[in-house]
Amino acid sequence: MSYIASTKIIRIHSPSGPKSPVVMWRMRAPEKKPLVKKEKPEEAYATVRKGSAKKKIHPIKAMREFSGRQLS
């Protein structure tokens, strides 16, 4: 909870003269905050580029790369 101060001049008719302003404190409900923070649109999605995707290579073509080599 938080408090709000408001100054209101209370005029009481008395023979001693006018009274000084009185500070009145009132309680206020806290501000509502979201449970989940919203992400900025540019941070939420990554840029997808054509060159970053892996190309599918047929397994036989991949094995041909190693056909001429011998283990030492």
mmCIF file of the N, C-alpha and C atoms, coordinates in Angstrom:
data_MODEL
# 
_entry.id   MODEL 
# 
loop_
_atom_site.group_PDB 
_atom_site.id 
_atom_site.type_symbol 
_atom_site.label_atom_id 
_atom_site.label_alt_id 
_atom_site.label_comp_id 
_atom_site.label_asym_id 
_atom_site.label_entity_id 
_atom_site.label_seq_id 
_atom_site.pdbx_PDB_ins_code 
_atom_site.Cartn_x 
_atom_site.Cartn_y 
_atom_site.Cartn_z 
_atom_site.occupancy 
_atom_site.B_iso_or_equiv 
_atom_site.pdbx_formal_charge 
_atom_site.auth_seq_id 
_atom_site.auth_comp_id 
_atom_site.auth_asym_id 
_atom_site.auth_atom_id 
_atom_site.pdbx_PDB_model_num 
ATOM 1   N N  . MET A 1 1  ? 0.840   -1.178  0.000   1.00 0.00 ? 1  MET A N  1 
ATOM 2   C CA . MET A 1 1  ? 0.000   0.000   0.000   1.00 0.00 ? 1  MET A CA 1 
ATOM 3   C C  . MET A 1 1  ? 0.884   1.241   0.000   1.00 0.00 ? 1  MET A C  1 
ATOM 4   N N  . SER A 1 2  ? 0.356   2.271   -0.556  1.00 0.00 ? 2  SER A N  1 
ATOM 5   C CA . SER A 1 2  ? 1.073   3.542   -0.552  1.00 0.00 ? 2  SER A CA 1 
ATOM 6   C C  . SER A 1 2  ? 0.152   4.613   0.019   1.00 0.00 ? 2  SER A C  1 
ATOM 7   N N  . TYR A 1 3  ? 0.770   5.689   0.380   1.00 0.00 ? 3  TYR A N  1 
ATOM 8   C CA . TYR A 1 3  ? 0.018   6.777   0.997   1.00 0.00 ? 3  TYR A CA 1 
ATOM 9   C C  . TYR A 1 3  ? 0.058   8.013   0.116   1.00 0.00 ? 3  TYR A C  1 
ATOM 10  N N  . ILE A 1 4  ? -1.046  8.750   0.135   1.00 0.00 ? 4  ILE A N  1 
ATOM 11  C CA . ILE A 1 4  ? -1.146  10.005  -0.603  1.00 0.00 ? 4  ILE A CA 1 
ATOM 12  C C  . ILE A 1 4  ? -1.382  11.114  0.422   1.00 0.00 ? 4  ILE A C  1 
ATOM 13  N N  . ALA A 1 5  ? -0.603  12.154  0.296   1.00 0.00 ? 5  ALA A N  1 
ATOM 14  C CA . ALA A 1 5  ? -0.783  13.291  1.205   1.00 0.00 ? 5  ALA A CA 1 
ATOM 15  C C  . ALA A 1 5  ? -1.567  14.373  0.487   1.00 0.00 ? 5  ALA A C  1 
ATOM 16  N N  . SER A 1 6  ? -2.564  14.880  1.143   1.00 0.00 ? 6  SER A N  1 
ATOM 17  C CA . SER A 1 6  ? -3.304  16.003  0.573   1.00 0.00 ? 6  SER A CA 1 
ATOM 18  C C  . SER A 1 6  ? -3.436  17.067  1.658   1.00 0.00 ? 6  SER A C  1 
ATOM 19  N N  . THR A 1 7  ? -3.245  18.290  1.244   1.00 0.00 ? 7  THR A N  1 
ATOM 20  C CA . THR A 1 7  ? -3.358  19.386  2.212   1.00 0.00 ? 7  THR A CA 1 
ATOM 21  C C  . THR A 1 7  ? -4.706  20.050  2.029   1.00 0.00 ? 7  THR A C  1 
ATOM 22  N N  . LYS A 1 8  ? -5.421  20.097  3.089   1.00 0.00 ? 8  LYS A N  1 
ATOM 23  C CA . LYS A 1 8  ? -6.714  20.772  3.072   1.00 0.00 ? 8  LYS A CA 1 
ATOM 24  C C  . LYS A 1 8  ? -6.731  21.735  4.250   1.00 0.00 ? 8  LYS A C  1 
ATOM 25  N N  . ILE A 1 9  ? -7.186  22.912  3.973   1.00 0.00 ? 9  ILE A N  1 
ATOM 26  C CA . ILE A 1 9  ? -7.258  23.902  5.048   1.00 0.00 ? 9  ILE A CA 1 
ATOM 27  C C  . ILE A 1 9  ? -8.572  23.699  5.784   1.00 0.00 ? 9  ILE A C  1 
ATOM 28  N N  . ILE A 1 10 ? -8.436  23.377  7.035   1.00 0.00 ? 10 ILE A N  1 
ATOM 29  C CA . ILE A 1 10 ? -9.626  23.185  7.862   1.00 0.00 ? 10 ILE A CA 1 
ATOM 30  C C  . ILE A 1 10 ? -9.844  24.479  8.637   1.00 0.00 ? 10 ILE A C  1 
ATOM 31  N N  . ARG A 1 11 ? -10.969 25.085  8.374   1.00 0.00 ? 11 ARG A N  1 
ATOM 32  C CA . ARG A 1 11 ? -11.259 26.347  9.050   1.00 0.00 ? 11 ARG A CA 1 
ATOM 33  C C  . ARG A 1 11 ? -12.231 26.068  10.203  1.00 0.00 ? 11 ARG A C  1 
ATOM 34  N N  . ILE A 1 12 ? -11.714 26.263  11.349  1.00 0.00 ? 12 ILE A N  1 
ATOM 35  C CA . ILE A 1 12 ? -12.539 26.114  12.544  1.00 0.00 ? 12 ILE A CA 1 
ATOM 36  C C  . ILE A 1 12 ? -12.706 27.510  13.138  1.00 0.00 ? 12 ILE A C  1 
ATOM 37  N N  . HIS A 1 13 ? -13.927 27.862  13.336  1.00 0.00 ? 13 HIS A N  1 
ATOM 38  C CA . HIS A 1 13 ? -14.194 29.185  13.903  1.00 0.00 ? 13 HIS A CA 1 
ATOM 39  C C  . HIS A 1 13 ? -13.862 29.152  15.393  1.00 0.00 ? 13 HIS A C  1 
ATOM 40  N N  . SER A 1 14 ? -12.755 29.737  15.692  1.00 0.00 ? 14 SER A N  1 
ATOM 41  C CA . SER A 1 14 ? -12.357 29.808  17.100  1.00 0.00 ? 14 SER A CA 1 
ATOM 42  C C  . SER A 1 14 ? -11.823 31.212  17.381  1.00 0.00 ? 14 SER A C  1 
ATOM 43  N N  . PRO A 1 15 ? -11.875 31.621  18.606  1.00 0.00 ? 15 PRO A N  1 
ATOM 44  C CA . PRO A 1 15 ? -11.406 32.969  18.938  1.00 0.00 ? 15 PRO A CA 1 
ATOM 45  C C  . PRO A 1 15 ? -9.891  33.129  18.793  1.00 0.00 ? 15 PRO A C  1 
ATOM 46  N N  . SER A 1 16 ? -9.118  32.013  18.758  1.00 0.00 ? 16 SER A N  1 
ATOM 47  C CA . SER A 1 16 ? -7.661  32.141  18.686  1.00 0.00 ? 16 SER A CA 1 
ATOM 48  C C  . SER A 1 16 ? -7.175  32.513  17.290  1.00 0.00 ? 16 SER A C  1 
ATOM 49  N N  . GLY A 1 17 ? -8.005  32.397  16.277  1.00 0.00 ? 17 GLY A N  1 
ATOM 50  C CA . GLY A 1 17 ? -7.609  32.771  14.925  1.00 0.00 ? 17 GLY A CA 1 
ATOM 51  C C  . GLY A 1 17 ? -7.576  31.567  13.985  1.00 0.00 ? 17 GLY A C  1 
ATOM 52  N N  . PRO A 1 18 ? -7.139  31.803  12.755  1.00 0.00 ? 18 PRO A N  1 
ATOM 53  C CA . PRO A 1 18 ? -7.137  30.704  11.782  1.00 0.00 ? 18 PRO A CA 1 
ATOM 54  C C  . PRO A 1 18 ? -6.055  29.668  12.102  1.00 0.00 ? 18 PRO A C  1 
ATOM 55  N N  . LYS A 1 19 ? -6.360  28.423  11.814  1.00 0.00 ? 19 LYS A N  1 
ATOM 56  C CA . LYS A 1 19 ? -5.423  27.319  12.048  1.00 0.00 ? 19 LYS A CA 1 
ATOM 57  C C  . LYS A 1 19 ? -4.535  27.125  10.821  1.00 0.00 ? 19 LYS A C  1 
ATOM 58  N N  . SER A 1 20 ? -3.390  26.510  11.018  1.00 0.00 ? 20 SER A N  1 
ATOM 59  C CA . SER A 1 20 ? -2.490  26.212  9.891   1.00 0.00 ? 20 SER A CA 1 
ATOM 60  C C  . SER A 1 20 ? -3.034  25.018  9.094   1.00 0.00 ? 20 SER A C  1 
ATOM 61  N N  . PRO A 1 21 ? -2.623  24.879  7.824   1.00 0.00 ? 21 PRO A N  1 
ATOM 62  C CA . PRO A 1 21 ? -3.118  23.752  7.026   1.00 0.00 ? 21 PRO A CA 1 
ATOM 63  C C  . PRO A 1 21 ? -2.723  22.409  7.647   1.00 0.00 ? 21 PRO A C  1 
ATOM 64  N N  . VAL A 1 22 ? -3.604  21.467  7.523   1.00 0.00 ? 22 VAL A N  1 
ATOM 65  C CA . VAL A 1 22 ? -3.386  20.133  8.085   1.00 0.00 ? 22 VAL A CA 1 
ATOM 66  C C  . VAL A 1 22 ? -3.147  19.158  6.928   1.00 0.00 ? 22 VAL A C  1 
ATOM 67  N N  . VAL A 1 23 ? -2.155  18.321  7.085   1.00 0.00 ? 23 VAL A N  1 
ATOM 68  C CA . VAL A 1 23 ? -1.879  17.309  6.059   1.00 0.00 ? 23 VAL A CA 1 
ATOM 69  C C  . VAL A 1 23 ? -2.686  16.071  6.392   1.00 0.00 ? 23 VAL A C  1 
ATOM 70  N N  . MET A 1 24 ? -3.481  15.625  5.434   1.00 0.00 ? 24 MET A N  1 
ATOM 71  C CA . MET A 1 24 ? -4.289  14.426  5.630   1.00 0.00 ? 24 MET A CA 1 
ATOM 72  C C  . MET A 1 24 ? -3.694  13.305  4.783   1.00 0.00 ? 24 MET A C  1 
ATOM 73  N N  . TRP A 1 25 ? -3.507  12.157  5.389   1.00 0.00 ? 25 TRP A N  1 
ATOM 74  C CA . TRP A 1 25 ? -2.937  11.008  4.687   1.00 0.00 ? 25 TRP A CA 1 
ATOM 75  C C  . TRP A 1 25 ? -4.044  10.023  4.350   1.00 0.00 ? 25 TRP A C  1 
ATOM 76  N N  . ARG A 1 26 ? -4.028  9.555   3.128   1.00 0.00 ? 26 ARG A N  1 
ATOM 77  C CA . ARG A 1 26 ? -5.011  8.562   2.698   1.00 0.00 ? 26 ARG A CA 1 
ATOM 78  C C  . ARG A 1 26 ? -4.276  7.394   2.054   1.00 0.00 ? 26 ARG A C  1 
ATOM 79  N N  . MET A 1 27 ? -4.836  6.201   2.204   1.00 0.00 ? 27 MET A N  1 
ATOM 80  C CA . MET A 1 27 ? -4.208  5.020   1.610   1.00 0.00 ? 27 MET A CA 1 
ATOM 81  C C  . MET A 1 27 ? -4.711  4.840   0.182   1.00 0.00 ? 27 MET A C  1 
ATOM 82  N N  . ARG A 1 28 ? -3.824  4.346   -0.669  1.00 0.00 ? 28 ARG A N  1 
ATOM 83  C CA . ARG A 1 28 ? -4.176  4.105   -2.061  1.00 0.00 ? 28 ARG A CA 1 
ATOM 84  C C  . ARG A 1 28 ? -3.730  2.693   -2.425  1.00 0.00 ? 28 ARG A C  1 
ATOM 85  N N  . ALA A 1 29 ? -4.513  2.020   -3.237  1.00 0.00 ? 29 ALA A N  1 
ATOM 86  C CA . ALA A 1 29 ? -4.149  0.677   -3.697  1.00 0.00 ? 29 ALA A CA 1 
ATOM 87  C C  . ALA A 1 29 ? -2.932  0.766   -4.612  1.00 0.00 ? 29 ALA A C  1 
ATOM 88  N N  . PRO A 1 30 ? -2.060  -0.244  -4.595  1.00 0.00 ? 30 PRO A N  1 
ATOM 89  C CA . PRO A 1 30 ? -0.869  -0.200  -5.456  1.00 0.00 ? 30 PRO A CA 1 
ATOM 90  C C  . PRO A 1 30 ? -1.242  -0.284  -6.931  1.00 0.00 ? 30 PRO A C  1 
ATOM 91  N N  . GLU A 1 31 ? -0.340  0.207   -7.780  1.00 0.00 ? 31 GLU A N  1 
ATOM 92  C CA . GLU A 1 31 ? -0.584  0.158   -9.221  1.00 0.00 ? 31 GLU A CA 1 
ATOM 93  C C  . GLU A 1 31 ? -0.504  -1.281  -9.706  1.00 0.00 ? 31 GLU A C  1 
ATOM 94  N N  . LYS A 1 32 ? -1.348  -1.609  -10.662 1.00 0.00 ? 32 LYS A N  1 
ATOM 95  C CA . LYS A 1 32 ? -1.338  -2.962  -11.212 1.00 0.00 ? 32 LYS A CA 1 
ATOM 96  C C  . LYS A 1 32 ? -0.170  -3.111  -12.172 1.00 0.00 ? 32 LYS A C  1 
ATOM 97  N N  . LYS A 1 33 ? 0.564   -4.211  -12.025 1.00 0.00 ? 33 LYS A N  1 
ATOM 98  C CA . LYS A 1 33 ? 1.681   -4.495  -12.914 1.00 0.00 ? 33 LYS A CA 1 
ATOM 99  C C  . LYS A 1 33 ? 1.409   -5.825  -13.608 1.00 0.00 ? 33 LYS A C  1 
ATOM 100 N N  . PRO A 1 34 ? 1.801   -5.966  -14.863 1.00 0.00 ? 34 PRO A N  1 
ATOM 101 C CA . PRO A 1 34 ? 1.550   -7.225  -15.566 1.00 0.00 ? 34 PRO A CA 1 
ATOM 102 C C  . PRO A 1 34 ? 2.388   -8.362  -14.975 1.00 0.00 ? 34 PRO A C  1 
ATOM 103 N N  . LEU A 1 35 ? 1.827   -9.569  -14.987 1.00 0.00 ? 35 LEU A N  1 
ATOM 104 C CA . LEU A 1 35 ? 2.551   -10.723 -14.474 1.00 0.00 ? 35 LEU A CA 1 
ATOM 105 C C  . LEU A 1 35 ? 3.691   -11.119 -15.403 1.00 0.00 ? 35 LEU A C  1 
ATOM 106 N N  . VAL A 1 36 ? 3.468   -10.966 -16.704 1.00 0.00 ? 36 VAL A N  1 
ATOM 107 C CA . VAL A 1 36 ? 4.481   -11.323 -17.698 1.00 0.00 ? 36 VAL A CA 1 
ATOM 108 C C  . VAL A 1 36 ? 4.878   -10.061 -18.438 1.00 0.00 ? 36 VAL A C  1 
ATOM 109 N N  . LYS A 1 37 ? 6.182   -9.814  -18.524 1.00 0.00 ? 37 LYS A N  1 
ATOM 110 C CA . LYS A 1 37 ? 6.651   -8.634  -19.240 1.00 0.00 ? 37 LYS A CA 1 
ATOM 111 C C  . LYS A 1 37 ? 6.529   -8.865  -20.734 1.00 0.00 ? 37 LYS A C  1 
ATOM 112 N N  . LYS A 1 38 ? 6.050   -7.860  -21.440 1.00 0.00 ? 38 LYS A N  1 
ATOM 113 C CA . LYS A 1 38 ? 5.923   -7.958  -22.890 1.00 0.00 ? 38 LYS A CA 1 
ATOM 114 C C  . LYS A 1 38 ? 7.275   -7.690  -23.532 1.00 0.00 ? 38 LYS A C  1 
ATOM 115 N N  . GLU A 1 39 ? 7.631   -8.543  -24.504 1.00 0.00 ? 39 GLU A N  1 
ATOM 116 C CA . GLU A 1 39 ? 8.894   -8.355  -25.212 1.00 0.00 ? 39 GLU A CA 1 
ATOM 117 C C  . GLU A 1 39 ? 8.691   -7.380  -26.356 1.00 0.00 ? 39 GLU A C  1 
ATOM 118 N N  . LYS A 1 40 ? 9.755   -6.692  -26.701 1.00 0.00 ? 40 LYS A N  1 
ATOM 119 C CA . LYS A 1 40 ? 9.688   -5.790  -27.837 1.00 0.00 ? 40 LYS A CA 1 
ATOM 120 C C  . LYS A 1 40 ? 9.610   -6.620  -29.115 1.00 0.00 ? 40 LYS A C  1 
ATOM 121 N N  . PRO A 1 41 ? 8.890   -6.148  -30.136 1.00 0.00 ? 41 PRO A N  1 
ATOM 122 C CA . PRO A 1 41 ? 8.717   -6.942  -31.359 1.00 0.00 ? 41 PRO A CA 1 
ATOM 123 C C  . PRO A 1 41 ? 10.027  -7.319  -32.045 1.00 0.00 ? 41 PRO A C  1 
ATOM 124 N N  . GLU A 1 42 ? 11.032  -6.429  -32.040 1.00 0.00 ? 42 GLU A N  1 
ATOM 125 C CA . GLU A 1 42 ? 12.278  -6.755  -32.735 1.00 0.00 ? 42 GLU A CA 1 
ATOM 126 C C  . GLU A 1 42 ? 13.082  -7.814  -31.982 1.00 0.00 ? 42 GLU A C  1 
ATOM 127 N N  . GLU A 1 43 ? 12.862  -7.964  -30.669 1.00 0.00 ? 43 GLU A N  1 
ATOM 128 C CA . GLU A 1 43 ? 13.582  -8.971  -29.905 1.00 0.00 ? 43 GLU A CA 1 
ATOM 129 C C  . GLU A 1 43 ? 12.856  -10.313 -29.914 1.00 0.00 ? 43 GLU A C  1 
ATOM 130 N N  . ALA A 1 44 ? 11.569  -10.306 -30.159 1.00 0.00 ? 44 ALA A N  1 
ATOM 131 C CA . ALA A 1 44 ? 10.784  -11.528 -30.060 1.00 0.00 ? 44 ALA A CA 1 
ATOM 132 C C  . ALA A 1 44 ? 11.073  -12.494 -31.204 1.00 0.00 ? 44 ALA A C  1 
ATOM 133 N N  . TYR A 1 45 ? 11.321  -11.984 -32.371 1.00 0.00 ? 45 TYR A N  1 
ATOM 134 C CA . TYR A 1 45 ? 11.522  -12.845 -33.527 1.00 0.00 ? 45 TYR A CA 1 
ATOM 135 C C  . TYR A 1 45 ? 12.911  -12.633 -34.105 1.00 0.00 ? 45 TYR A C  1 
ATOM 136 N N  . ALA A 1 46 ? 13.614  -13.732 -34.350 1.00 0.00 ? 46 ALA A N  1 
ATOM 137 C CA . ALA A 1 46 ? 14.943  -13.642 -34.960 1.00 0.00 ? 46 ALA A CA 1 
ATOM 138 C C  . ALA A 1 46 ? 14.783  -13.576 -36.479 1.00 0.00 ? 46 ALA A C  1 
ATOM 139 N N  . THR A 1 47 ? 15.728  -12.946 -37.125 1.00 0.00 ? 47 THR A N  1 
ATOM 140 C CA . THR A 1 47 ? 15.678  -12.842 -38.583 1.00 0.00 ? 47 THR A CA 1 
ATOM 141 C C  . THR A 1 47 ? 16.122  -14.167 -39.188 1.00 0.00 ? 47 THR A C  1 
ATOM 142 N N  . VAL A 1 48 ? 15.356  -14.653 -40.118 1.00 0.00 ? 48 VAL A N  1 
ATOM 143 C CA . VAL A 1 48 ? 15.685  -15.904 -40.794 1.00 0.00 ? 48 VAL A CA 1 
ATOM 144 C C  . VAL A 1 48 ? 16.261  -15.553 -42.150 1.00 0.00 ? 48 VAL A C  1 
ATOM 145 N N  . ARG A 1 49 ? 17.443  -16.089 -42.407 1.00 0.00 ? 49 ARG A N  1 
ATOM 146 C CA . ARG A 1 49 ? 18.098  -15.834 -43.685 1.00 0.00 ? 49 ARG A CA 1 
ATOM 147 C C  . ARG A 1 49 ? 18.184  -17.129 -44.466 1.00 0.00 ? 49 ARG A C  1 
ATOM 148 N N  . LYS A 1 50 ? 18.182  -16.998 -45.783 1.00 0.00 ? 50 LYS A N  1 
ATOM 149 C CA . LYS A 1 50 ? 18.217  -18.191 -46.630 1.00 0.00 ? 50 LYS A CA 1 
ATOM 150 C C  . LYS A 1 50 ? 19.525  -18.956 -46.474 1.00 0.00 ? 50 LYS A C  1 
ATOM 151 N N  . GLY A 1 51 ? 20.632  -18.266 -46.299 1.00 0.00 ? 51 GLY A N  1 
ATOM 152 C CA . GLY A 1 51 ? 21.930  -18.918 -46.199 1.00 0.00 ? 51 GLY A CA 1 
ATOM 153 C C  . GLY A 1 51 ? 22.136  -19.658 -44.889 1.00 0.00 ? 51 GLY A C  1 
ATOM 154 N N  . SER A 1 52 ? 21.354  -19.338 -43.868 1.00 0.00 ? 52 SER A N  1 
ATOM 155 C CA . SER A 1 52 ? 21.568  -19.966 -42.569 1.00 0.00 ? 52 SER A CA 1 
ATOM 156 C C  . SER A 1 52 ? 20.922  -21.349 -42.475 1.00 0.00 ? 52 SER A C  1 
ATOM 157 N N  . ALA A 1 53 ? 19.996  -21.660 -43.382 1.00 0.00 ? 53 ALA A N  1 
ATOM 158 C CA . ALA A 1 53 ? 19.341  -22.963 -43.355 1.00 0.00 ? 53 ALA A CA 1 
ATOM 159 C C  . ALA A 1 53 ? 20.261  -24.018 -43.967 1.00 0.00 ? 53 ALA A C  1 
ATOM 160 N N  . LYS A 1 54 ? 20.298  -25.230 -43.364 1.00 0.00 ? 54 LYS A N  1 
ATOM 161 C CA . LYS A 1 54 ? 21.127  -26.314 -43.892 1.00 0.00 ? 54 LYS A CA 1 
ATOM 162 C C  . LYS A 1 54 ? 20.413  -26.968 -45.069 1.00 0.00 ? 54 LYS A C  1 
ATOM 163 N N  . LYS A 1 55 ? 21.194  -27.261 -46.092 1.00 0.00 ? 55 LYS A N  1 
ATOM 164 C CA . LYS A 1 55 ? 20.627  -27.926 -47.262 1.00 0.00 ? 55 LYS A CA 1 
ATOM 165 C C  . LYS A 1 55 ? 20.646  -29.425 -47.026 1.00 0.00 ? 55 LYS A C  1 
ATOM 166 N N  . LYS A 1 56 ? 19.596  -30.101 -47.476 1.00 0.00 ? 56 LYS A N  1 
ATOM 167 C CA . LYS A 1 56 ? 19.527  -31.554 -47.333 1.00 0.00 ? 56 LYS A CA 1 
ATOM 168 C C  . LYS A 1 56 ? 20.346  -32.197 -48.445 1.00 0.00 ? 56 LYS A C  1 
ATOM 169 N N  . ILE A 1 57 ? 21.278  -33.052 -48.044 1.00 0.00 ? 57 ILE A N  1 
ATOM 170 C CA . ILE A 1 57 ? 22.119  -33.764 -49.008 1.00 0.00 ? 57 ILE A CA 1 
ATOM 171 C C  . ILE A 1 57 ? 21.731  -35.234 -48.946 1.00 0.00 ? 57 ILE A C  1 
ATOM 172 N N  . HIS A 1 58 ? 21.551  -35.827 -50.119 1.00 0.00 ? 58 HIS A N  1 
ATOM 173 C CA . HIS A 1 58 ? 21.195  -37.241 -50.187 1.00 0.00 ? 58 HIS A CA 1 
ATOM 174 C C  . HIS A 1 58 ? 22.335  -38.054 -49.575 1.00 0.00 ? 58 HIS A C  1 
ATOM 175 N N  . PRO A 1 59 ? 22.033  -39.109 -48.788 1.00 0.00 ? 59 PRO A N  1 
ATOM 176 C CA . PRO A 1 59 ? 23.084  -39.881 -48.117 1.00 0.00 ? 59 PRO A CA 1 
ATOM 177 C C  . PRO A 1 59 ? 24.109  -40.511 -49.070 1.00 0.00 ? 59 PRO A C  1 
ATOM 178 N N  . ILE A 1 60 ? 23.688  -40.915 -50.247 1.00 0.00 ? 60 ILE A N  1 
ATOM 179 C CA . ILE A 1 60 ? 24.623  -41.535 -51.198 1.00 0.00 ? 60 ILE A CA 1 
ATOM 180 C C  . ILE A 1 60 ? 25.641  -40.502 -51.668 1.00 0.00 ? 60 ILE A C  1 
ATOM 181 N N  . LYS A 1 61 ? 25.222  -39.274 -51.906 1.00 0.00 ? 61 LYS A N  1 
ATOM 182 C CA . LYS A 1 61 ? 26.148  -38.217 -52.317 1.00 0.00 ? 61 LYS A CA 1 
ATOM 183 C C  . LYS A 1 61 ? 27.145  -37.915 -51.200 1.00 0.00 ? 61 LYS A C  1 
ATOM 184 N N  . ALA A 1 62 ? 26.696  -37.974 -49.970 1.00 0.00 ? 62 ALA A N  1 
ATOM 185 C CA . ALA A 1 62 ? 27.591  -37.732 -48.841 1.00 0.00 ? 62 ALA A CA 1 
ATOM 186 C C  . ALA A 1 62 ? 28.616  -38.851 -48.705 1.00 0.00 ? 62 ALA A C  1 
ATOM 187 N N  . MET A 1 63 ? 28.226  -40.099 -48.995 1.00 0.00 ? 63 MET A N  1 
ATOM 188 C CA . MET A 1 63 ? 29.147  -41.236 -48.893 1.00 0.00 ? 63 MET A CA 1 
ATOM 189 C C  . MET A 1 63 ? 30.164  -41.236 -50.029 1.00 0.00 ? 63 MET A C  1 
ATOM 190 N N  . ARG A 1 64 ? 29.813  -40.709 -51.192 1.00 0.00 ? 64 ARG A N  1 
ATOM 191 C CA . ARG A 1 64 ? 30.747  -40.651 -52.324 1.00 0.00 ? 64 ARG A CA 1 
ATOM 192 C C  . ARG A 1 64 ? 31.961  -39.778 -52.000 1.00 0.00 ? 64 ARG A C  1 
ATOM 193 N N  . GLU A 1 65 ? 31.776  -38.834 -51.108 1.00 0.00 ? 65 GLU A N  1 
ATOM 194 C CA . GLU A 1 65 ? 32.874  -37.953 -50.717 1.00 0.00 ? 65 GLU A CA 1 
ATOM 195 C C  . GLU A 1 65 ? 34.009  -38.742 -50.047 1.00 0.00 ? 65 GLU A C  1 
ATOM 196 N N  . PHE A 1 66 ? 33.671  -39.828 -49.364 1.00 0.00 ? 66 PHE A N  1 
ATOM 197 C CA . PHE A 1 66 ? 34.658  -40.626 -48.636 1.00 0.00 ? 66 PHE A CA 1 
ATOM 198 C C  . PHE A 1 66 ? 35.072  -41.899 -49.371 1.00 0.00 ? 66 PHE A C  1 
ATOM 199 N N  . SER A 1 67 ? 34.581  -42.137 -50.577 1.00 0.00 ? 67 SER A N  1 
ATOM 200 C CA . SER A 1 67 ? 34.841  -43.420 -51.255 1.00 0.00 ? 67 SER A CA 1 
ATOM 201 C C  . SER A 1 67 ? 36.303  -43.603 -51.661 1.00 0.00 ? 67 SER A C  1 
ATOM 202 N N  . GLY A 1 68 ? 37.038  -42.563 -52.046 1.00 0.00 ? 68 GLY A N  1 
ATOM 203 C CA . GLY A 1 68 ? 38.407  -42.691 -52.521 1.00 0.00 ? 68 GLY A CA 1 
ATOM 204 C C  . GLY A 1 68 ? 39.445  -42.649 -51.420 1.00 0.00 ? 68 GLY A C  1 
ATOM 205 N N  . ARG A 1 69 ? 39.085  -42.339 -50.208 1.00 0.00 ? 69 ARG A N  1 
ATOM 206 C CA . ARG A 1 69 ? 40.056  -42.184 -49.126 1.00 0.00 ? 69 ARG A CA 1 
ATOM 207 C C  . ARG A 1 69 ? 40.303  -43.520 -48.418 1.00 0.00 ? 69 ARG A C  1 
ATOM 208 N N  . GLN A 1 70 ? 41.505  -43.653 -47.931 1.00 0.00 ? 70 GLN A N  1 
ATOM 209 C CA . GLN A 1 70 ? 41.846  -44.851 -47.168 1.00 0.00 ? 70 GLN A CA 1 
ATOM 210 C C  . GLN A 1 70 ? 42.307  -44.432 -45.780 1.00 0.00 ? 70 GLN A C  1 
ATOM 211 N N  . LEU A 1 71 ? 42.042  -45.300 -44.816 1.00 0.00 ? 71 LEU A N  1 
ATOM 212 C CA . LEU A 1 71 ? 42.458  -45.005 -43.443 1.00 0.00 ? 71 LEU A CA 1 
ATOM 213 C C  . LEU A 1 71 ? 43.929  -45.339 -43.271 1.00 0.00 ? 71 LEU A C  1 
ATOM 214 N N  . SER A 1 72 ? 44.674  -44.540 -42.549 1.00 0.00 ? 72 SER A N  1 
ATOM 215 C CA . SER A 1 72 ? 46.094  -44.851 -42.352 1.00 0.00 ? 72 SER A CA 1 
ATOM 216 C C  . SER A 1 72 ? 46.364  -45.305 -40.945 1.00 0.00 ? 72 SER A C  1 
# 
